Amino acid sequence: MKKSLDWWDLGTSEILVLSTQFLNFLMHTITQNYKSLNYFRRKLGMGTEIYHIIKFKKQGISVAFLKKILKELNLDFTIVNKNIVGIGRYKSLKDTAFPIEISPYWGELLAHSFFDGYADNFIMRYSNYDENNRKEFVLLVKKIFSDKLSINTPENYERDIDLPAIIPRLLSKFFGVKVFYSDRCKLSKKFFDFVREDERIGYYFLKGAFMDEGTITGGQIFIVRSIKNKKLAKDMKKLCQLLKLNAKVKLSNKKLHAYSVALYNNSWEDFYDILRAITWHHNYKIAKINKMLILSKIPRNRDIYGRFTKTEIGRIINAWG
């Protein structure tokens, strides 16, 4: 299964900003093989925008136009791979080397786009107001894109974090996801195929889901709590099964038709070990799982009056710190 994206896999209307050196090469090749740039663009049925693109270098070029030009000049598409200085008219993603390889981190980014994110053709917005979760999100983005992506990182953690529209478009291309709206989104067959090849993609997805919508209450661990998307809840149970975690879907609010995905206690420790290994900042939910695990292993002996012994009280207090 292909785990990378080439520039020609992007949408036909996606704008690429090419290096001056490569645009000069195109201009030289066109004038060498055709009478003029004007003759070339008429042969291709292109408008006068080709002058702005190639001759004056004033704007980027759409994927559709670039493919058309390269086919006419009999040039291999890969010749462009190292000559893309930006994606989007304003180069929101800079100096991206193609093909773009999918890493496990993309699984977490997909989860954030579903839960505490908003994504469409114009923007991706992350709105989790826990400071450590926001730091985790920013670090996630930097691990994927380094410093090549335009991202606002407000000092005030109560503000939203915005990513450019290229991000949901890349997520759509990678995972075959068409809808990000939390009440209607779902995990695609393509996503599950990726997880079967690399379980880490699934682990990072669960991490993002738990950070955004997870909770620990009533002596249970919920990966997501009270979401109104039953199909997504079932998808997440299926994902847990693939990752050898025992989970169930529960109707948590009959009136609102809200569902939760809860872990059986025989999977708590495995889930904790996974999260601890892939989380970079302190997370109070993960710390709470650890305390639950410690307490669950303490034998709570009582005296004949039903009270904990002094030794037992001390052990419980020490476990909770």
Steps between C-alpha positions, in 0.01 A plus 500: 500500500634841402604694812603822328352784298651642182423854392288371212281315753383833639179658380519648149429851634778483764752783445872425490767771520803390298863608532628779274763262365239247391276766344801624301561142387136470383522831314822394330356159400179654361676766291751244375232258378222739399489829315404698809332479835187639337499223238550241775215624717261514204594144405414392854184709511627701796428864577740787543556404863789288374700823459449584869592146599806423289634821353436754776491249789225698674283214616488128562372239260214257544570128503277461192696761298837363605408145399377629165825690434725209599306254283531731199875542559538125557658559842475255789282624787770419754718777358286741704542317833792704635393828340185575700569791734146526632147366486222756481519847352643634825734203552326381817707181473857575394783300343314171508687210347279259311391234539361578847531189715223416745626458856313372809458864612245550222266266687491739795451801274198324348354440848538869591326600176203282604465589868629834634576627153302657222606428144373587153643613166621829648644436847571257782441640847593336830298614801610297801548736793724279712842665484699175493277353230556810288876472550473135397309600187756761396785255555312241294473743209870585526593131504313455171594822322798638693484879456371482142132553587335832579333458840383752757622409848332756728656567838151509650398133514131595489531598135453257212795357306450527124664295226471576127253322273767278347491288820142368475555454127808286567310305767224437246750377243689278743206336674213534253303709750233719342328649807665634817184615679493300825136390472549354151867407460621139496817297471554383145603159369824665391569607860451146629726366224772738617455385860533135396838592347614727783319477834659825616262697277214354703676563832550867416136531388383364838736739676350801319145379564568445872670839538200676345193299604618239750419493869534285810188475707298243692799269521521475121731631229315651203710559188220730386202605708150593380554552127193515276651287226419134555678391181824667611467342845467158334799579278704577809399171662615326180828693519550388861445139396766536229739633765411215740321728747165386640238773467125540486255759369256630762190715462593774747206735442179356357333839459791649303582172322859533626745212509824425681786259433615341827796272566462178695728499803718220355618754239567793733866423551567444128324828418702683764828357370411609145411856602803540725731396215362748244411807711757780531347729767340431836137400457271490802277230346794265449621571854152413626511164319829427676346571840204276416739219408697541824186497712356201316807297598490590869329231709261696720499297820253604769487421869210328674312832512525553123765774530825510300803417713752779565750333265236481227404866542866599464541297184192657341608854591850436359351362180308823442797716595 
